């Protein structure tokens, strides 16, 4: 699996897992929502550990940009709230930072 694919699937698992908790806590959904929520968060942690990186912190930092993009897509597609220009500007900054962290050549 490529790192980009791992990050995308991990983001989906994390957002879905967190949303299940949100639905239970904030939207009044039943406690059974916590079961798939926990499964999603466990899948997220496992998937992120598969990312090709010498250091966990660097993998997590680069993943942050993907998570932000995925969160905005979730907000738009699942929650029906279209991101505004400030969301897009923030996303551009985050993806640029993630790309620098992940893709620049490192001496060593």
C-alpha positions, 0 to 999 in steps of 0.5 A: 500500500502506498503512503497516500492510500494509507493516509486516505483510508486512515483519515476515513477510519478516524473521521468515521470513528470520531463522528460516531462518538460525536453522534452519541454525545452531541446528537443523541444517538444510541450507545451502540454507535460507540462500537463502530466508533471504537473499531474505526479508531482502532483501524485508524491507529493500525493503518497509520502505523503502516505509513512508510516513515522512519519516525512516527512524529513525521508520519503523523505530522504529514498525515495531518494535512490529509486529515484536514482535507478529509474532514472538510470533505466529510463536512461537505458530503456527510454533514451538508456544509460546504467549505468556504474560502477560508476553509480552502485557504487553510487547507492549502496551507496545511497541505503545503506544510504536509508536503514539505514534511513528507516529500523534501529530500533529507540529508543523512 
